[in-house]
Amino acid sequence: MVDHFIPYPFRPTGSQIGPWISESLGLAEFGGASPRPVGGASLRAITNDRPLRVELVDWEGASKRVDAWNDLLGRSLEENVFLEPGFALTAAQHFAPARRPSFLIVSDVSGFDDRDRIIGVCALEVAGGFSPLTRGWLPKQAALGTPLLDRAQGVEALDMMLAWIERLHPRTAGLLWPALASHGPTADLIHARAKARGLDLHLFDKGERAILFGGVDVEVMLRKAMSAKHIKELRRQRRRLGELGELTYVSARRPEQIRLAVEHFLTLEAGGWKGGRGTALLCDPAIAAFVRTMTRRLSRDAKCRVESLELNGEPIAMGIVLATGKSAFLWKIAYDEQHSAYSPGVQFAIEFTRRQAMNGDITSTDSCAIPDHPMIDRLWPDKLAISDIALAISRARGKSFDAAIRKEVLRRKLHDYAKRVFYAATGRRRS
């Protein structure tokens, strides 16, 4: 590993670390290392009398830091189950090489017990080729791209990430994080650092998706969300389901239960329209292996459960729920299309909503759905604002950043146009 070292005589405060790193980079290096970008290179700095290190590692390197990474989870500004080791490392192990993330890790290395204290983790795309924007990793299987930043040292962690990109990737103009909560503490910190350091910032794809907050009166919420006629029809459909046999709601929580329930889910999803299109999880062996491993790993820490609406002991609608801290994520839903006349997916969502709202351990449940989802948006009126945030690496690259933003805006417009043409030609809807 190439190790670029920022000289010790400079000891800025946390508020000064960004400009200081930008001015000091290149003044000293260990071993006369080449300034050519090297994927595994690291940078070191001193801030507030604490030595910090930032490095880019792959799955193998990150796997050696799991304990320190898990320790960060309890100190992070914002919870993101999709950037926990159980999810992200499993993806890095099972996804196709071009879709695997690499991990930019910032550590406080001032400990006397030879153990690093991680203060920041950001997952990055590893796709080859030059891009003026370094992109945060967000596969189709993840709903948030929020980096994990330490509550006390988040400023230093963020600035070290920018410094690493500036030093190791001289042609890169900015860092783009996809799908952040627009008004969350991480986005607030990014905005604050942009203002403090005079860095340009741009937001893409601003939208909203459904979210459920704990403690709400579900019956009142549903009456406001749906017409009396719609509620009456759903009740009629549920009675009809009950006439077909015993209708039960089952929650798999133990690892051995979840293992079996996940297999039922994969089969149920593959038997529907997603299976017909080839987009079901089971259609891709690598993705199916990821799902099986990820859910087992998270279940060991009580961070995964599988909910089922069952008819005569057979699931007719299911949901995989991921959780971390006080946050939950309704990650995937599937239903038996043979019972579509009774709206099993909606019936499941209503029952899940009732139970989730009464869960005192959870303050919010992210739907993980597309904006304006035709089903969940009708049930959950509260919305989570989401946006992609791009931040310039430094003031010196302001013009390059402006050009990169224009290029990205055009790319997204062309992509959206291609999607509209595809959906119009095939008669499909977004899902």
Secondary structure, 3 states (H helix, E strand, C coil): CCEEECCCCCCCCHHHHHHHHHHHCCCCCHHHCCCCCCCCCEEEEEECCEEEEEEEECHHHHHCCHHHHHHHHCCECCCCHHHCHHHHHHHHHHCCHHHCEEEEEEEECCCCCCCCEEEEEEEEECCCCCCCEEEECCCCCCCCCCCEEECCCHHHHHHHHHHHHHHHCCCCCEEEEEEEECCCHHHHHHHHHHHHHCCCEEEEEEEEEEEEECCCCHHHHHHHHCCHHHHHHHHHHHHHHHHHCCEEEEEECCHHHHHHHHHHHHHHHHCCHHHHHCCCHHHCHHHHHHHHHHHHHHHCCCCEEEEEEEECCEEEEEEEEEEECCEEEEEEEEECHHHHHHCHHHHHHHHHHHHHHCCCCCCEEECCCCCCCCCHHHHCCCEEEEEEEEEECCHHHHHHHHHHHHHHHHHHHHHHHHHHHHHHHHCCCCC
